[in-house]
């Protein structure tokens, strides 16, 4: 399936706002990938498709995960916003003919992150947060600048923003977000002490 065909299919299944966001993430991820010497085509596909499951009804999301053998812990089961990354990764092959494990992994980890993220995974995680259509928030411009100069420290900043956002919303914080934050905190501290 070509990127143009993916775009057309995605436009049919997402709300106009979510589709516009996906185009913004695709363009931002491509720009970042070019800057960091990462495969631009993979970044475009990951950026475009990262939210392919976001507009699915929560009960249907859970049912599809069960059907596809995607394990969901209790925190993910209760928060729709956390299910879409796992489900989206699971739908890439059957729905969009994407078989590249790097793209699938980037989509899977674009919400909670993980330790030892690849550059493509970091780029998608960050592009999702800094794309031009994002509603402004206090750290946005600084995060945009940092994303084009230091992926690891940008990840730390993004994780801390995400944690603060979840706490403000009084939602349960997923342990994977904390593990991701701790990993990048350690990485950035080590760099400073060298």
C-alpha positions in Angstrom: 0.0 0.0 0.0 1.4 3.4 -0.9 1.5 6.3 1.5 -1.2 8.0 -0.6 -3.5 5.0 -0.2 -2.8 4.9 3.5 -3.8 8.6 3.7 -7.0 7.9 1.9 -7.9 5.0 4.1 -7.0 6.9 7.2 -9.1 9.9 6.2 -12.1 7.6 6.0 -11.7 6.2 9.6 -10.5 9.2 11.6 -12.3 12.4 12.6 -11.1 15.4 10.5 -9.2 16.8 13.6 -7.4 13.5 14.2 -6.6 13.1 10.5 -5.1 16.7 10.5 -3.1 15.8 13.6 -1.8 12.6 11.9 -0.7 14.6 8.9 1.1 17.1 11.2 2.8 14.2 13.0 3.9 12.7 9.7 5.4 15.9 8.5 7.1 16.6 11.8 8.5 13.1 12.1 9.8 13.3 8.5 11.6 16.6 9.3 13.1 15.2 12.5 14.2 12.0 10.7 16.0 13.9 8.0 17.7 16.0 10.7 18.9 12.9 12.6 19.7 10.7 9.7 16.8 8.3 10.3 14.8 6.6 7.4 12.4 9.4 6.4 10.0 7.0 4.7 9.6 4.9 7.9 9.1 8.1 9.9 6.4 9.3 7.5 4.5 6.0 7.7 4.8 5.8 11.5 3.7 9.4 11.9 0.8 9.0 9.5 -0.5 5.8 11.1 0.3 6.2 14.8 -3.3 7.1 15.8 -5.0 4.7 13.3 -6.9 3.1 16.2 -7.6 6.2 18.2 -11.2 6.9 17.1 -12.4 3.3 17.7 -15.0 2.9 20.5 -13.4 1.8 23.8 -15.3 -1.4 24.1 -14.6 -2.3 20.5 -10.9 -1.5 21.1 -10.7 -4.0 24.0 -12.6 -6.6 22.0 -10.2 -6.2 19.0 -7.2 -6.4 21.4 -8.6 -9.7 22.8 -9.2 -10.9 19.2 -5.7 -10.1 18.1 -4.0 -11.5 21.2 -2.8 -8.1 22.4 -2.4 -8.2 26.2 -3.7 -5.2 28.1 -2.9 -4.6 31.8 -5.5 -3.1 34.1 -4.3 0.5 33.6 -4.5 0.2 29.8 -8.0 -1.5 30.0 -9.4 1.5 32.0 -7.9 4.2 29.8 -8.8 4.3 26.2 -6.0 6.7 25.4 -3.5 4.0 26.3 -5.1 1.2 24.3 -4.8 2.8 20.9 -1.0 2.5 20.6 -1.0 -1.3 21.2 -4.1 -1.8 19.0 -2.8 0.5 16.3 0.5 -1.5 16.1 -1.6 -4.6 15.9 -3.7 -3.3 13.0 -0.8 -2.0 10.9 -0.2 -5.3 9.0 -3.8 -6.4 8.4 -5.3 -3.0 7.7 -2.3 -1.0 6.0 0.0 -3.8 4.9 2.8 -2.5 7.1 5.2 -5.3 8.1 8.3 -3.3 9.1 9.0 -4.2 12.7 10.6 -0.8 13.4 7.5 1.1 12.3 5.2 -1.3 14.2 7.4 -0.8 17.4 7.4 3.0 17.0 3.6 3.0 16.8 3.3 0.6 19.8 5.5 2.8 22.0 4.4 6.3 20.9 2.3 6.9 24.0 4.2 5.4 27.0 7.7 5.1 25.6 10.1 2.5 26.9 13.7 2.0 27.9 16.3 1.7 25.1 14.0 3.4 22.5 15.3 3.5 18.9 15.7 6.9 17.3 12.6 6.3 15.1 10.6 5.5 18.3 11.8 8.7 20.0 11.1 10.7 16.9 7.5 9.5 16.7 6.9 10.0 20.4 8.1 13.5 20.2 6.5 14.4 16.9 3.2 13.4 18.3 3.6 16.0 21.1 5.2 18.9 19.2 3.4 18.8 15.8 2.1 22.2 14.6 -1.6 21.5 15.3 -1.0 20.9 19.0 -2.8 23.3 21.3 -0.1 25.5 22.9 1.1 24.6 26.4 3.8 26.3 28.4 6.7 23.9 27.6 5.8 23.4 23.9 8.3 25.8 22.3 11.1 24.7 24.5 10.3 21.0 23.7 10.2 21.8 19.9 13.7 23.4 20.2 15.0 20.5 22.3 13.6 17.9 19.9 15.8 19.2 17.1 19.0 19.3 19.2 18.9 16.3 21.7 16.5 13.4 21.3 17.2 11.9 24.7 16.8 15.1 26.8 13.7 16.0 24.7 12.3 12.6 25.7 13.0 13.3 29.4 11.2 16.7 29.1 8.3 15.1 27.2 8.0 12.3 29.8 7.9 14.8 32.6 5.3 16.9 30.8 3.2 13.7 30.2 3.4 12.7 33.9 2.3 16.2 35.0 -0.6 16.1 32.5 -1.8 12.7 33.8 -1.6 13.9 37.4 -3.5 17.1 36.6 -6.3 14.9 35.0 -6.3 12.7 38.2 -5.8 9.6 36.1 -3.7 6.5 36.9 -0.1 6.9 35.8 1.2 3.9 33.9 4.3 2.4 35.4 5.9 2.2 31.9 5.8 6.1 31.7 7.7 6.2 34.9 10.2 3.6 33.7 10.7 5.6 30.5 11.2 8.9 32.5 13.7 7.3 34.8 15.7 5.8 31.9 16.0 9.1 30.2 16.7 10.9 33.4 19.7 8.6 34.1 20.9 9.0 30.5 20.8 12.8 30.6 22.5 12.9 34.1 25.3 10.6 32.8 25.9 12.9 29.9 26.1 16.0 32.2 28.6 14.4 34.5 30.9 13.3 31.7 
